[in-house]
């Protein structure tokens, strides 16, 4: 049964329209479907022959004009019968009283439909107006007649109706076409191979797969797909025209009322028959009130299940006995319970072994006699010696355990970082973050000597300064730290000025020389370096003699 759209002005959805079109086709009689294929099959067959002939025959040009004329005539023939098919579907909906005259339909379809070969490709190239143009030519097929002016005006008005529904419908139909095309192609390709496999029938399709490269094969697949899908397309646009015309004519409401009246006419005799039958029944034939025993048992079982479900609800759990609740809480899954049991058994076994060992030791070791001995020193000296021996053994065990623990702790500690002086890579003296503790005094002096020989006086002077700091750090007079400045070291040395006045004075002089050369514009010369070395030797000699 075709349902009337809830909102007649807005139209129904495209999916619902497809469902109604499918239902309309299923309810259509065979002669209606025969009208479609009577017009479409001749045109499609001649089209395939024309395609194959024009694409492969060397004498195709001699039959081009005649073949095109036959195709044109068959195209009008097809459109006329498609119009008759659509008209019958429209009559099935109750939207048309009678089909248009055959002559008028020929004039309309022959005069308007050929324009589709020009307008539709152009609209397809532009893309946007394709939906309206396609609906326009489909509406011409549905309306049919009586004259081309009226049909053209109605088709244009209905094509502009519900554009969203129309475009979504075209998208769904295109998707169905692609899926159907793929299924038919796969089926046609594998059918000859299936016949060869099952029955040994050899065909030209099984001898070679060259047919996949033949354009006629794909044209035939497209024609089969069109013959399968096009009736559904026509039914969709029949419904669109029916609902569009019903906005002004109310044809859908009249069809609905007619359907209801027909069903009511069928119900009246049935109701009358029922009344007569009920009135003639004796009073004793009243319906039996006793329910069968089986039905009562089923009701009782359903009632029990419902009561059990209600009792399990947490809102009523407080009504259950506490013991029952605790037993349920202690219950563990079988796997977990088996693990716990195994652990308890294993612990009891190990505990028994330890107990046996202790008992064996106590049995084997001599026991001091604490009772019954003679009082005083020397009376029971062997027992006292045995106790002292046990005490000594316990102390040895404790010391051994402590020693082992300390040894183990020492071996597990990460290896101390290697001192920086063990590194063989020369540090970058341009790096301001370089500190004196990265090398020993001797290595700083060796590096300074190497740089001074190369003429790098400025870098050599810095290496000498770091050597001085390293010497002071070895003497515990300063503490090297990356965060300290040169004047921090100078102030740190001032604390020993009362005891080592020469060191503090010499360091201050060297600090002035170094900062003037390193941070200032004073370029060091040999005299400056010599002066710095004299101060450095004075510092190191005082450090070693303190």
SVG drawing of the C-alpha trace seen along z (x, -y; Angstrom):
<svg xmlns="http://www.w3.org/2000/svg" viewBox="-30 -47 139 83">
<polyline fill="none" stroke="black" stroke-width="0.4" points="0.0,0.0 1.4,-3.4 1.4,-5.8 0.5,-9.5 3.3,-11.8 2.8,-13.4 3.9,-16.8 2.6,-17.0 4.2,-20.4 7.7,-19.3 7.5,-15.9 8.8,-12.6 12.4,-11.5 14.4,-10.0 14.8,-6.7 11.1,-6.4 10.4,-7.3 12.6,-4.4 10.8,-2.1 7.4,-3.2 8.6,-2.8 9.8,0.7 6.4,1.5 4.7,0.0 6.7,2.2 6.0,5.3 2.2,4.6 2.3,3.9 0.7,6.5 2.8,8.3 1.2,6.6 2.4,3.3 6.0,4.6 5.5,6.1 4.8,2.6 8.2,1.4 10.2,4.3 8.2,4.3 9.5,0.9 13.0,1.1 14.3,4.5 14.2,3.8 16.0,0.6 18.6,2.1 19.3,5.1 19.6,2.9 21.8,0.5 24.2,3.4 24.3,4.6 24.9,1.1 27.7,0.6 29.4,3.8 29.0,3.2 30.3,-0.3 33.3,0.5 34.6,3.7 33.1,4.0 35.2,2.6 32.1,1.8 30.4,0.0 30.2,-3.3 27.9,-1.8 25.3,-0.9 25.8,-4.0 22.9,-6.0 20.4,-3.1 21.4,-1.9 21.0,-5.4 17.6,-5.8 16.4,-2.4 17.8,-3.4 15.9,-6.8 12.7,-5.1 13.2,-2.5 14.1,-5.2 10.7,-6.9 9.1,-3.5 10.8,-2.8 9.8,-6.2 6.2,-5.7 6.0,-2.3 7.8,-3.6 5.3,-6.4 2.5,-3.8 4.3,-1.9 4.5,-5.0 0.9,-5.9 -0.3,-2.5 1.7,-2.9 0.1,-6.3 -3.4,-4.7 -2.4,-2.2 -1.9,-5.1 -5.2,-6.6 -3.6,-9.7 -4.7,-9.3 -8.1,-8.3 -6.9,-7.1 -3.8,-6.8 -3.1,-9.6 -3.9,-8.8 -1.2,-6.9 -0.8,-9.5 -0.4,-12.3 2.1,-10.3 4.2,-9.7 4.2,-13.4 5.2,-14.4 7.9,-11.8 9.2,-12.1 9.3,-15.9 10.8,-16.4 12.8,-13.3 15.5,-13.6 16.6,-16.9 17.8,-14.9 20.8,-13.7 22.0,-17.4 20.8,-18.9 21.7,-16.1 25.4,-15.9 25.7,-19.6 24.0,-19.7 26.3,-16.9 29.3,-18.9 28.0,-21.9 27.0,-19.4 24.6,-21.7 21.5,-21.7 21.8,-18.0 19.3,-16.9 16.5,-19.3 17.2,-18.4 17.1,-14.7 13.8,-15.1 12.4,-17.1 12.8,-14.4 11.7,-11.7 8.5,-13.7 7.9,-14.0 7.9,-10.2 5.5,-9.9 3.1,-12.6 3.0,-11.4 0.4,-13.7 -1.9,-15.1 0.1,-17.9 3.8,-18.8 3.1,-22.3 1.1,-21.1 3.5,-18.3 6.5,-20.6 5.0,-23.1 4.0,-20.4 7.3,-18.6 9.2,-21.8 7.0,-22.7 7.3,-19.2 11.1,-19.1 11.6,-22.2 9.6,-20.6 11.5,-19.2 15.1,-19.6 16.7,-18.1 14.7,-14.9 15.4,-14.8 19.2,-15.1 19.5,-12.7 17.3,-10.2 19.7,-10.6 22.7,-9.9 21.1,-6.8 20.2,-5.6 23.7,-6.2 25.1,-4.1 22.6,-1.3 23.6,-1.5 27.3,-1.0 26.7,1.9 24.3,3.6 26.8,3.0 29.6,4.6 27.5,7.6 26.3,8.2 29.8,7.9 31.2,10.4 28.3,12.8 28.6,12.6 32.4,13.2 32.2,16.2 29.1,17.9 31.0,19.4 33.8,20.6 31.2,22.1 29.6,24.0 33.0,25.2 33.8,26.4 30.5,28.1 29.5,29.4 32.6,29.1 30.9,26.6 33.6,24.7 32.7,21.2 34.6,18.4 34.5,16.6 36.5,19.5 39.1,19.7 40.4,16.2 39.9,13.3 40.2,10.9 36.5,10.1 37.3,7.9 39.0,5.6 36.1,5.6 33.9,2.5 30.9,4.5 31.1,6.6 31.0,3.5 28.2,2.0 26.2,5.2 26.7,5.0 25.6,1.4 22.4,2.3 21.6,5.2 22.0,2.9 19.8,0.2 17.1,2.8 17.1,3.9 17.2,0.5 15.3,-1.8 11.8,-0.5 12.6,-1.5 13.7,-5.0 10.4,-5.4 8.4,-4.3 10.2,-6.9 9.4,-9.7 5.8,-8.4 5.5,-8.9 7.1,-12.4 4.6,-13.4 1.7,-11.9 2.5,-13.7 3.4,-16.9 0.0,-16.9 -1.8,-16.0 -0.8,-19.3 -3.4,-21.0 -5.7,-18.2 -5.8,-16.1 -5.5,-12.9 -3.6,-11.1 -6.4,-11.8 -9.1,-10.6 -7.1,-7.4 -6.8,-6.9 -10.5,-7.5 -11.3,-5.1 -9.1,-2.5 -10.8,-2.9 -14.2,-2.7 -13.3,0.5 -12.1,2.1 -15.2,0.9 -17.4,2.5 -15.6,5.8 -16.0,5.5 -19.8,4.9 -20.7,8.4 -18.1,9.9 -19.5,7.9 -23.1,9.0 -22.0,12.6 -20.3,12.4 -23.4,10.9 -25.7,13.5 -23.3,16.3 -23.0,15.0 -26.7,14.5 -27.4,18.0 -25.1,19.6 -26.7,21.1 -26.0,19.7 -24.3,22.8 -21.8,22.3 -20.3,19.4 -16.5,19.3 -14.9,21.5 -13.6,19.6 -11.3,22.3 -7.8,21.8 -5.8,24.8 -3.5,26.2 -0.4,25.7 -1.1,22.0 -1.4,21.6 1.9,23.3 3.6,21.0 2.2,18.0 3.4,19.3 6.9,19.9 7.0,16.3 5.8,15.0 8.6,16.9 11.3,15.5 10.0,12.0 10.0,12.3 13.6,13.7 14.8,10.8 13.1,8.3 14.8,9.9 18.2,9.6 17.8,5.9 20.2,4.0 17.3,1.9 16.0,5.1 19.4,6.7 19.0,5.5 16.2,8.0 18.4,11.0 20.0,12.9 23.5,11.7 25.0,15.2 23.8,15.8 25.3,12.5 28.7,13.3 28.9,16.7 28.3,15.1 31.0,12.5 33.6,15.2 33.0,17.3 35.9,17.0 36.2,18.2 37.5,21.8 40.9,20.7 41.7,18.2 40.6,20.6 42.9,23.3 45.9,20.8 45.3,19.8 45.0,23.4 48.2,24.3 50.1,21.4 48.8,22.5 49.8,26.1 53.3,25.1 53.9,22.8 52.8,25.5 55.2,28.0 58.2,25.6 57.4,24.7 57.4,28.4 60.8,28.8 62.3,25.9 60.8,27.3 62.3,30.7 65.8,29.2 65.6,27.2 64.6,30.2 67.4,32.2 70.0,29.6 68.7,29.3 68.9,33.1 72.4,33.3 73.9,30.3 75.0,30.9 72.8,29.3 74.0,27.5 72.7,28.9 71.2,25.8 69.8,27.8 71.3,30.2 74.9,28.8 77.1,27.7 76.8,24.1 79.7,21.7 82.5,21.1 84.2,24.1 81.6,26.6 79.9,26.6 82.6,25.1 81.8,27.2 78.2,25.9 79.4,22.4 82.0,22.9 79.3,24.4 77.1,21.4 80.0,19.0 80.8,21.1 77.2,20.6 77.4,16.9 80.6,16.7 79.2,18.6 76.2,16.2 78.4,13.2 80.5,14.6 77.4,15.3 76.2,11.7 79.5,10.3 79.6,12.5 76.1,11.3 77.1,7.7 80.3,8.1 78.4,9.9 75.8,7.2 78.3,4.4 80.3,6.2 77.2,6.8 76.1,3.1 79.6,2.0 79.5,4.2 76.0,3.1 76.8,-0.6 77.3,-2.2 80.8,-2.8 82.1,-6.2 82.6,-8.6 86.0,-8.7 87.9,-11.8 88.1,-14.3 91.9,-14.2 91.8,-10.7 90.2,-12.0 92.6,-12.1 90.6,-14.6 91.9,-18.2 89.3,-20.6 88.1,-23.5 89.6,-26.6 87.2,-28.8 84.4,-27.3 83.5,-29.7 82.0,-26.9 85.4,-25.1 86.6,-24.7 89.9,-23.8 88.9,-20.5 88.6,-18.9 92.4,-18.4 95.2,-18.1 97.8,-20.8 100.4,-18.9 98.1,-18.5 97.0,-22.1 100.7,-23.1 101.5,-20.7 98.6,-22.1 99.7,-25.7 103.2,-24.8 101.9,-23.4 99.8,-26.4 102.6,-28.9 104.9,-27.0 102.3,-27.4 102.0,-31.1 98.5,-30.9 99.5,-33.2 95.9,-34.1 94.8,-30.4 98.0,-29.4 97.5,-32.1 94.1,-30.7 95.5,-27.2 98.1,-28.6 95.3,-30.3 93.4,-27.0 96.6,-25.2 97.0,-27.7 93.4,-27.0 94.0,-23.3 97.1,-23.6 95.1,-25.7 92.3,-23.1 94.7,-20.3 96.0,-22.2 92.4,-22.6 92.8,-26.4 89.9,-26.9 86.9,-24.7 86.4,-24.6 82.8,-25.2 81.3,-26.1 79.1,-28.8 82.1,-30.7 83.7,-33.7 87.4,-34.6 86.9,-37.1 85.2,-34.4 88.4,-32.4 90.3,-35.6 88.1,-36.3 88.3,-32.6 92.2,-32.9 92.0,-36.1 90.9,-34.0 94.4,-32.5 96.2,-35.8 97.3,-35.9 99.1,-32.6 99.9,-32.6 100.2,-36.2 102.4,-35.5 99.9,-33.1 97.0,-35.6 99.2,-38.4 100.6,-36.4 97.1,-35.1 95.7,-38.6 98.5,-39.7 98.0,-36.7 94.2,-37.3 94.8,-40.9 97.1,-39.6 94.6,-36.9 91.5,-39.1 93.3,-41.9 94.3,-39.4 91.2,-37.2 88.4,-39.7 90.1,-42.9 91.9,-44.3 95.5,-43.7 97.2,-41.1 99.7,-39.1 103.3,-39.0 106.3,-36.9 107.0,-39.3 103.5,-39.0 103.6,-35.2 106.9,-35.1 105.6,-37.3 102.6,-35.0 104.8,-31.9 106.9,-33.5 103.8,-34.2 102.5,-30.7 105.8,-29.1 105.7,-31.2 102.2,-30.0 103.0,-26.3 106.2,-26.4 104.4,-28.0 101.6,-25.5 103.9,-22.5 105.9,-23.9 103.0,-24.9"/>
</svg>
